[in-house]
Amino acid sequence: MVSTTLRNPEDFTTLDSFLEEEGVRDTFQAVAIKEVLAWQIGQAMKDQGLSRKRLAERMGTSRSQISRLLDPTDGNVTLVTLQRAAELLGRKVRLELM
């Protein structure tokens, strides 16, 4: 949980340093990644005129699983699910360590 104590903005040089100081950087980063992936999958579905129901049928899964996939706050999506959805949408998931 982020502290509610007011701090001098000059104490932090970047958002990353603030989040690190508060001990929530990794959580925020994971949510941001999931938001981007959910948005990209949603956009690909929209571009192809593909409904959640139809994607679920193609993946052999339920609409609720697709809803979890597209929910930016739900972190319980496996890489296998992401890869399957991406492939069915003509995309690939690319991960890299930096």
Backbone torsions as a table, in degrees:
resi	resn	phi	psi	omega
1	MET	NA	137.7	-178.9
2	VAL	-75.7	135.5	179.6
3	SER	-65.5	144.8	177.6
4	THR	-95.5	1.9	178.0
5	THR	-69.6	128.9	179.1
6	LEU	-71.5	138.1	179.3
7	ARG	-127.6	157.2	177.0
8	ASN	-72.5	124.2	-179.7
9	PRO	-57.6	-23.8	180.0
10	GLU	-71.7	-12.4	178.3
11	ASP	-71.4	-18.4	-176.8
12	PHE	-121.4	136.8	179.6
13	THR	-94.5	-25.3	-179.5
14	THR	-144.7	165.0	174.2
15	LEU	-61.6	-40.5	178.2
16	ASP	-57.2	-43.9	-178.8
17	SER	-67.0	-36.5	176.4
18	PHE	-63.0	-49.5	-179.3
19	LEU	-63.1	-37.5	177.1
20	GLU	-63.2	-45.9	178.9
21	GLU	-59.7	-37.8	179.9
22	GLU	-80.1	-10.4	178.8
23	GLY	78.1	24.8	-177.1
24	VAL	-126.1	10.9	-176.0
25	ARG	-59.8	-46.9	-177.8
26	ASP	-62.7	-39.7	179.2
27	THR	-64.5	-46.9	179.2
28	PHE	-62.9	-38.6	-179.6
29	GLN	-65.8	-42.2	179.4
30	ALA	-63.5	-42.0	178.6
31	VAL	-64.3	-41.5	-179.7
32	ALA	-63.1	-41.6	178.5
33	ILE	-62.7	-45.9	179.9
34	LYS	-63.4	-38.8	178.1
35	GLU	-60.9	-43.0	-179.6
36	VAL	-66.3	-44.9	180.0
37	LEU	-63.4	-44.1	179.1
38	ALA	-61.5	-42.8	179.7
39	TRP	-63.8	-44.2	-179.3
40	GLN	-64.0	-41.3	178.2
41	ILE	-66.2	-43.9	177.6
42	GLY	-59.5	-41.6	178.8
43	GLN	-65.1	-42.2	178.9
44	ALA	-63.5	-39.7	177.1
45	MET	-63.1	-44.8	-179.8
46	LYS	-62.0	-45.8	-180.0
47	ASP	-59.1	-32.9	-178.0
48	GLN	-96.6	1.7	-179.3
49	GLY	63.5	36.1	-174.2
50	LEU	-103.4	123.8	179.4
51	SER	-82.6	165.5	175.3
52	ARG	-60.2	-41.5	-179.9
53	LYS	-60.7	-45.4	-178.3
54	ARG	-67.4	-41.5	177.4
55	LEU	-62.7	-41.6	178.4
56	ALA	-59.9	-43.1	178.6
57	GLU	-61.6	-44.8	180.0
58	ARG	-64.2	-34.1	-179.4
59	MET	-85.4	-10.7	-177.1
60	GLY	69.3	39.5	-179.0
61	THR	-136.4	-172.4	-177.6
62	SER	-97.0	161.0	175.1
63	ARG	-63.9	-31.9	178.9
64	SER	-65.7	-33.8	176.2
65	GLN	-66.5	-39.2	177.6
66	ILE	-66.9	-38.2	176.6
67	SER	-61.5	-41.0	176.6
68	ARG	-64.2	-39.9	178.7
69	LEU	-61.0	-39.1	-176.8
70	LEU	-89.5	-4.9	179.4
71	ASP	-84.2	112.5	-176.3
72	PRO	-65.3	-16.7	-179.1
73	THR	-95.0	-6.6	-178.9
74	ASP	-94.2	108.5	-178.1
75	GLY	-89.2	2.6	-176.7
76	ASN	-93.1	55.8	176.5
77	VAL	-120.4	128.7	-177.5
78	THR	-81.2	160.6	175.1
79	LEU	-63.1	-34.8	179.1
80	VAL	-61.9	-43.7	178.7
81	THR	-63.7	-44.2	177.7
82	LEU	-60.3	-43.9	-179.5
83	GLN	-64.7	-43.5	179.9
84	ARG	-62.4	-45.1	179.2
85	ALA	-62.5	-45.3	-179.3
86	ALA	-60.4	-45.3	179.8
87	GLU	-60.4	-43.6	179.7
88	LEU	-66.3	-20.6	178.1
89	LEU	-98.9	7.6	179.1
90	GLY	74.9	25.3	-178.9
91	ARG	-122.7	173.3	176.0
92	LYS	-131.0	150.0	173.0
93	VAL	-95.4	128.9	179.3
94	ARG	-122.4	123.9	177.5
95	LEU	-116.4	145.7	173.6
96	GLU	-148.5	148.6	176.0
97	LEU	-95.9	135.0	-179.2
98	MET	-122.6	NA	NA
